[in-house]
């Protein structure tokens, strides 16, 4: 039996590390157990294609982290531990073909100029939204950063009502409940601007017609304009390296290649964990599980059957396929050479296509024209590749975790082992249409299918990179279920954290930070 810890944390994702740092700042002894060879969950970087080319396995955008309350509190410690962040002035764009494209930067005047090329009225609307953003963002970020419990929520709603009045409060509520399409069509005339913003909803399981999704395109656009985008120097794993260094320097232990078989429960209280090899780690104060709800159900055995059933009913978003490319050069975008300077280029020309893609993936079909997200990190941080070379980070959204068919009727494979190559070719065909000659620049590639993502990190069920749908029935006070948005469970001293817990997915470490504060208070 190993030495006791105050807290045993299962999983080493960004929320686990954030929670550990908060607890250690209050004197807790922390042990983190990770089943994989490498810590970090979906936030890691490696030479997956060829020597000298560093690719972010899943997460690339660290803007949420850089703007998070967690980072504000621990910034000095993290920077001293080697954290490196690189700002991107040209944040994201959508290529529509030929010479048509639209990009959002951290320069408001440039954005107004770009938008006015499509619709002058939209430029005026954009200016008004930009002017309103600081006030509206204060309310939204306060909501996203609070534990969904009656007292703190009541304080936020009270401040909102006092500042905005009844009409303003209900207008914000309407916005939070709106679908991307409804808000975008109410706000803008240009289909191109609507599509450019709607693409961000697809990152978080919000197809254009899904209620509750308007806030994410809005926040991404306005925050990028206000603060720019941030990626990790040398790779997203700079965050994980800095956090783990802070933890181990403070006496914490992080153990990899260690699978937790079950949570030890005595008298309705979690007292530790049992590993697959039979070893036991005891916890004096808390067992914290950063795992997908269905996996937490397995860890608690036959305890609390009603809770276990609710965990099993937690719904996951469709999967994602990653394509990592080592490149001789960046794509030569047909629409404009300026696109080579953007961190992200979306290939999602209209909202109807996004809606169709989402429904096809939900039905188990390989989409006939998937949304392709092209990340160009070496346009921002050249250190990720040998001199003069580049990497491309491609997400194919959405795809099914289990394949029932092909919407285009061209791919007969029903398993990802055999469907990977033809589906990757479909995505590369889309890229080639927008940037002819890109294939000829590929030095090496690595395709990562949904089942590979889940095998590497069991939280990514079916390749769901956000660890659970954010639809309204499973968001806010319902994430992961009603009454448990603060990370509590029916089992005393057992807590739940990670992207499946409020405030959900992303690199902001929100769930771990909130839980750490709660336990350390």
C-alpha positions in Angstrom: 0.0 0.0 0.0 1.4 3.4 -1.1 1.7 6.4 1.2 -1.5 8.3 1.7 -2.4 11.6 0.0 -4.9 14.2 0.9 -6.3 14.0 -2.7 -6.0 11.2 -5.2 -6.9 12.6 -8.7 -7.8 10.2 -11.5 -6.6 11.5 -14.9 -4.1 14.2 -15.8 -6.0 16.6 -18.1 -5.9 20.3 -17.7 -8.7 20.4 -15.2 -7.0 17.8 -13.0 -3.8 19.8 -13.0 -5.6 23.1 -12.2 -7.5 21.5 -9.3 -4.2 20.0 -8.0 -2.5 23.4 -8.1 -5.3 25.1 -6.2 -5.3 22.4 -3.6 -1.5 22.5 -3.2 -1.7 26.2 -2.7 -3.7 25.4 0.4 -1.3 22.8 1.7 -2.9 19.6 0.3 -0.8 16.6 -0.6 -1.8 15.5 -4.1 -1.3 12.3 -6.1 -2.3 12.3 -9.8 -2.8 8.9 -11.6 -2.8 8.8 -15.4 -3.5 5.7 -17.5 -1.6 6.9 -20.5 2.2 7.1 -21.1 1.9 10.9 -21.3 0.0 13.4 -19.1 -2.2 16.1 -20.5 -5.3 14.3 -21.9 -6.2 16.0 -25.2 -3.6 18.8 -24.6 -0.3 17.4 -25.8 2.2 17.8 -28.6 4.4 15.3 -30.4 6.4 14.5 -33.5 3.6 12.4 -34.9 4.7 12.7 -38.6 8.4 13.3 -38.9 11.4 14.3 -36.8 11.4 18.0 -36.0 7.7 18.6 -36.7 5.6 19.2 -33.6 1.9 18.7 -33.8 -0.8 19.4 -31.2 -2.6 16.1 -30.8 -6.1 17.7 -30.3 -6.3 21.1 -28.6 -4.4 23.9 -30.3 -6.2 27.2 -29.3 -5.1 28.3 -25.8 -7.0 31.6 -25.7 -9.4 30.3 -23.1 -6.5 29.3 -20.9 -4.8 32.7 -21.2 -8.0 34.5 -20.3 -9.1 32.2 -17.5 -9.4 33.0 -13.8 -7.0 30.1 -13.2 -4.3 31.7 -15.3 -4.8 35.1 -13.7 -4.2 33.5 -10.3 -1.2 31.3 -11.2 0.4 33.3 -14.0 3.6 34.1 -12.3 4.2 30.5 -11.2 3.4 29.2 -14.6 5.6 31.6 -16.4 8.5 30.9 -14.0 8.0 27.2 -14.8 8.5 27.8 -18.5 5.0 28.5 -19.9 5.3 30.1 -23.3 2.4 31.7 -25.2 2.5 33.2 -28.7 -0.2 35.7 -29.8 -1.9 35.5 -33.2 -3.1 38.8 -34.7 -4.9 37.1 -37.5 -7.2 34.7 -35.7 -9.6 32.9 -38.0 -11.0 33.0 -41.5 -13.3 31.2 -43.8 -12.4 30.5 -47.5 -15.3 30.5 -49.8 -13.5 29.8 -53.1 -12.0 31.9 -55.9 -11.2 35.3 -54.4 -13.9 35.3 -51.7 -12.8 35.0 -48.0 -13.5 36.7 -44.7 -11.1 36.9 -41.8 -11.3 38.2 -38.2 -8.3 39.8 -36.6 -7.4 41.7 -33.5 -7.7 45.0 -35.4 -11.3 46.3 -35.2 -10.9 48.6 -38.2 -9.5 45.9 -40.4 -12.5 43.7 -39.5 -14.9 46.5 -40.3 -13.2 46.9 -43.7 -13.3 43.2 -44.4 -17.0 42.9 -43.4 -18.1 46.0 -45.3 -16.9 44.3 -48.5 -19.8 41.9 -48.1 -22.4 44.2 -46.5 -22.2 47.8 -45.2 -25.0 47.3 -42.8 -23.2 44.3 -41.3 -20.2 46.5 -40.6 -22.4 48.9 -38.6 -23.9 46.0 -36.7 -20.4 44.7 -36.0 -19.3 48.1 -34.7 -22.3 48.1 -32.3 -21.6 44.6 -31.1 -18.0 45.6 -30.5 -19.0 48.6 -28.5 -21.4 46.5 -26.4 -19.0 43.6 -25.9 -17.3 44.8 -22.7 -20.6 45.2 -20.8 -22.2 42.1 -22.2 -19.0 40.0 -21.8 -18.8 40.9 -18.1 -22.2 39.2 -17.5 -21.5 36.2 -19.7 -18.0 35.5 -18.3 -19.4 35.9 -14.7 -22.0 33.3 -15.5 -19.5 30.9 -17.2 -17.1 31.3 -14.2 -19.5 30.7 -11.4 -20.5 27.4 -9.7 -24.1 26.8 -10.7 -25.4 26.9 -7.2 -28.4 29.0 -6.0 -26.5 31.7 -3.9 -23.7 32.6 -6.4 -26.1 32.4 -9.3 -28.6 34.6 -7.5 -25.8 37.2 -7.0 -25.0 37.3 -10.7 -28.6 37.6 -11.8 -29.2 40.3 -9.2 -26.2 42.3 -10.6 -27.5 41.7 -14.2 -30.9 43.0 -13.3 -29.7 46.0 -11.5 -27.4 47.0 -14.4 -29.5 46.0 -17.4 -33.0 46.2 -16.1 -35.7 43.6 -16.7 -35.7 44.1 -20.5 -31.9 43.8 -20.8 -31.8 40.7 -18.6 -34.5 39.0 -20.7 -32.7 40.0 -23.9 -29.5 38.4 -22.6 -31.5 35.2 -21.6 -33.0 35.1 -25.1 -29.5 35.3 -26.6 -28.2 32.5 -24.4 -31.0 30.3 -25.6 -30.7 31.2 -29.3 -29.3 28.9 -32.0 -26.4 30.2 -34.0 -28.6 30.5 -37.1 -31.3 32.5 -35.4 -28.9 35.0 -33.8 -26.8 35.3 -37.0 -29.8 35.8 -39.3 -31.3 38.3 -36.9 -28.0 40.2 -36.7 -26.4 40.1 -40.2 -27.3 40.2 -43.9 -24.2 38.6 -45.3 -24.3 34.8 -45.7 -20.5 34.8 -45.6 -20.3 36.6 -42.3 -22.9 34.3 -40.8 -21.0 31.2 -42.0 -17.6 32.6 -40.8 -19.0 32.9 -37.2 -21.2 29.8 -37.3 -18.2 27.6 -37.9 -17.2 28.1 -34.3 -20.4 26.5 -33.1 -19.3 23.2 -34.8 -16.2 23.1 -32.5 -18.6 22.7 -29.5 -21.4 20.5 -30.9 -23.6 23.4 -31.9 -24.7 23.0 -35.5 -26.5 26.1 -36.8 -30.0 25.1 -35.6 -29.2 23.8 -32.1 -30.6 26.0 -29.4 -28.1 27.5 -27.0 -25.2 27.8 -29.4 -25.2 31.5 -30.4 -23.0 32.5 -27.5 -20.0 30.5 -28.7 -19.5 32.1 -32.2 -20.2 35.5 -30.5 -17.6 35.1 -27.8 -15.0 33.7 -30.1 -15.4 36.5 -32.6 -15.5 39.4 -30.1 -12.8 38.0 -27.8 -10.5 37.3 -30.7 -11.0 40.9 -31.9 -10.5 42.3 -28.4 -7.6 40.1 -27.2 -6.3 38.2 -30.2 -5.8 34.4 -30.2 -3.1 32.6 -28.3 -1.3 29.3 -29.0 1.5 27.5 -27.1 5.2 28.3 -27.8 6.5 25.1 -29.3 3.2 23.3 -28.8 0.1 23.3 -26.6 1.9 21.0 -24.2 3.8 24.1 -22.8 0.8 24.5 -20.6 0.9 20.9 -19.3 4.7 21.0 -18.8 4.5 24.2 -16.8 1.5 23.0 -14.6 3.1 19.6 -13.9 6.4 21.3 -13.0 4.6 23.5 -10.5 2.8 20.5 -9.0 5.9 18.3 -8.6 8.0 21.2 -7.2 5.4 21.7 -4.6 5.7 18.0 -3.6 2.9 16.5 -5.6 3.3 13.2 -7.4 2.2 12.3 -11.0 2.3 8.7 -12.0 1.7 7.6 -15.6 0.7 4.2 -17.1 -1.4 3.5 -14.0 -5.0 2.4 -14.5 -7.5 2.9 -11.8 -9.9 -0.1 -11.5 -12.3 1.2 -9.0 -12.9 3.8 -6.3 -12.8 2.3 -2.8 -16.0 3.2 -0.9 -16.5 2.5 2.8 -19.6 3.5 4.6 -20.8 5.7 1.8 -17.4 7.6 1.7 -14.6 7.4 -0.9 -11.4 6.5 0.8 -9.1 5.8 -2.1 -8.6 3.9 -5.3 -7.6 0.4 -6.3 -5.3 0.0 -9.4 -5.6 -2.7 -12.0 -2.5 -4.4 -10.6 -4.1 -4.6 -7.2 -2.2 -1.8 -5.5 -4.2 0.7 -3.3 -3.8 4.4 -2.9 -5.7 6.0 0.0 -7.0 9.5 0.1 -7.5 11.3 3.4 -9.7 14.1 2.1 -10.9 13.5 -1.5 -10.9 11.3 -4.5 -11.3 13.4 -7.7 -12.2 11.7 -11.0 -11.5 13.5 -14.2 -13.3 10.9 -16.4 -16.2 10.7 -18.8 -19.5 10.1 -16.9 -19.9 6.5 -18.3 -16.4 5.7 -17.0 -17.1 7.1 -13.6 -20.2 4.8 -13.5 -17.8 1.9 -13.8 -15.5 3.1 -11.1 -18.2 3.4 -8.4 -19.4 -0.2 -8.8 -22.9 -0.9 -7.5 -23.0 2.2 -5.2 -25.8 4.7 -5.8 -27.6 3.0 -8.7 -29.8 6.0 -9.6 -26.6 8.2 -9.9 -24.9 5.5 -12.0 -27.9 5.4 -14.4 -27.7 9.1 -14.9 -24.0 9.0 -15.6 -24.6 6.3 -18.2 -27.3 8.5 -19.9 -24.8 11.4 -20.5 -24.7 12.1 -24.2 -21.6 12.6 -26.3 -21.1 14.8 -29.3 -20.2 13.3 -32.7 -16.6 12.4 -33.3 -13.6 14.2 -34.9 -10.9 12.9 -37.2 -7.5 14.6 -37.0 -5.0 14.8 -39.9 -1.5 16.0 -39.0 0.6 17.1 -41.9 4.3 17.8 -42.1 4.6 20.3 -44.9 7.2 21.8 -47.3 5.2 25.0 -47.2 1.9 26.4 -46.2 -1.1 26.1 -48.6 -1.3 28.6 -51.4 -4.9 29.7 -50.7 -6.7 30.5 -53.9 -8.9 33.2 -52.3 -5.9 35.3 -51.0 -2.3 34.9 -50.0 -3.2 36.6 -46.7 -4.9 33.5 -45.6 -1.5 32.0 -45.0 -1.1 34.3 -42.0 -4.2 33.1 -40.1 -4.1 30.7 -37.2 -7.3 28.9 -38.4 -8.9 28.7 -41.8 -12.4 27.1 -41.8 -13.6 25.3 -45.0 -17.3 25.6 -44.2 -18.9 27.8 -46.8 -22.5 27.9 -45.6 -24.7 27.1 -42.6 -26.8 24.6 -44.6 -23.7 22.5 -45.2 -22.8 22.6 -41.5 -26.3 21.5 -40.5 -26.3 18.7 -43.1 -22.9 17.5 -42.0 -24.0 17.4 -38.3 -27.1 15.4 -39.1 -25.2 13.0 -41.2 -22.7 12.4 -38.5 -25.4 12.0 -35.9 -27.0 9.4 -38.1 -23.7 7.4 -38.3 -22.9 8.5 -41.8 -19.5 9.7 -43.0 -20.4 13.3 -44.2 -20.3 13.9 -47.9 -18.7 17.3 -47.3 -17.4 17.6 -43.8 -16.4 20.8 -42.1 -12.6 21.1 -42.4 -10.7 23.2 -39.8 -7.2 24.0 -41.0 -4.8 25.1 -38.3 -1.6 26.8 -39.4 0.4 27.0 -36.1 3.7 27.6 -37.8 2.4 30.7 -39.4 2.3 32.0 -35.8 5.1 29.9 -34.2 7.8 28.8 -36.6 9.6 26.9 -33.9 7.2 23.9 -34.4 8.9 22.8 -37.6 12.4 22.8 -39.1 13.5 26.1 -40.7 11.4 26.9 -43.7 9.0 23.9 -43.1 5.5 23.9 -41.6 2.9 21.8 -40.0 -0.9 21.7 -40.6 -3.4 20.7 -38.0 -6.6 19.6 -39.5 -9.8 18.7 -37.8 -12.6 16.9 -39.8 -15.9 17.8 -38.1 -18.2 16.1 -37.6 -17.7 12.4 -38.2 -19.5 9.4 -36.5 -17.8 7.4 -33.8 -19.4 4.3 -35.2 -19.9 4.1 -39.0 -23.3 3.1 -40.4 -22.7 4.2 -43.9 -21.4 6.9 -46.2 -23.6 9.9 -47.2 -21.8 10.2 -50.5 -22.2 6.5 -51.3 -18.5 6.1 -52.1 -16.9 4.6 -49.0 -17.9 1.0 -48.3 -15.9 0.6 -45.0 -17.8 0.3 -41.8 -14.9 0.5 -39.4 -12.4 3.3 -38.9 -9.4 1.1 -39.6 -10.4 0.9 -43.3 -12.4 4.1 -43.6 -9.6 6.4 -42.4 -7.7 6.7 -45.6 -10.6 7.4 -47.9 -12.2 9.8 -45.4 -8.9 11.7 -45.0 -8.7 11.8 -48.8 -12.1 13.4 -48.9 -11.0 16.1 -46.5 -7.8 16.7 -48.4 -9.8 17.0 -51.6 -11.7 19.9 -50.0 -8.5 21.5 -49.0 -7.0 21.0 -52.4 -10.0 22.8 -54.0 -9.3 25.9 -51.9 -5.5 25.6 -52.1 -4.4 23.8 -55.3 -1.0 22.1 -55.0 -1.2 21.4 -51.2 -0.9 17.6 -51.6 2.4 18.0 -53.4 3.8 19.8 -50.4 3.0 17.0 -47.9 6.2 15.4 -46.4 4.4 13.0 -44.1 1.0 12.6 -42.5 -0.7 11.0 -39.5 -4.4 10.3 -39.5 -6.0 10.0 -36.1 -9.5 8.5 -36.1 -12.2 8.8 -33.5 -11.4 5.3 -32.1 -7.8 6.2 -31.8 -8.6 9.4 -29.9 -10.7 7.4 -27.5 -8.1 4.7 -27.1 -5.5 7.3 -26.2 -7.9 9.2 -23.9 -11.0 7.3 -22.7 -12.7 10.6 -22.0 -13.1 11.2 -25.7 -15.9 8.7 -26.2 -16.4 8.0 -29.8 -13.8 10.6 -30.7 -15.9 13.3 -29.0 -13.2 15.9 -28.3 -15.4 18.0 -25.9 -16.3 15.1 -23.6 -20.0 15.5 -24.0 -22.7 17.5 -25.8 -23.2 21.1 -24.6 -26.9 21.2 -25.7 -29.2 22.9 -23.2 -30.4 19.7 -21.6 -26.8 19.0 -20.7 -25.3 22.4 -20.0 -25.4 25.1 -17.3 -26.9 23.5 -14.1 -27.5 20.3 -16.0 -23.8 19.5 -16.7 -23.3 16.6 -16.2 -26.7 16.3 -14.5 -29.0 18.4 -12.3 -27.6 19.1 -8.9 -24.1 18.0 -9.8 -22.7 20.9 -11.7 -20.3 21.8 -8.8 -18.5 18.4 -9.1 -20.2 16.8 -6.2 -21.4 13.2 -6.2 -23.8 11.3 -3.9 -20.7 9.6 -2.5 -19.0 11.6 0.3 -15.5 12.7 -0.6 -15.8 11.6 -4.2 -15.8 14.5 -6.7 -16.1 14.7 -10.5 -14.3 17.2 -12.7 -13.2 17.6 -16.3 -14.9 18.8 -19.5 -18.1 16.8 -18.7 -18.7 19.0 -15.6 -19.7 22.7 -15.7 -18.5 25.0 -17.3 -17.6 22.3 -19.9 -15.0 21.8 -22.6 -12.1 24.0 -23.6 -8.7 24.8 -22.2 -9.8 27.3 -19.6 -9.5 24.7 -16.7 -12.8 26.0 -15.4 -14.2 22.8 -13.8 -10.9 22.0 -12.1 -10.4 25.5 -10.8 -13.9 25.8 -9.4 -13.6 22.4 -7.7 -10.2 23.2 -6.2 -11.6 26.4 -4.8 -14.6 24.6 -3.4 -12.5 21.9 -1.6 -9.8 24.3 -0.4 -12.2 26.9 1.1 
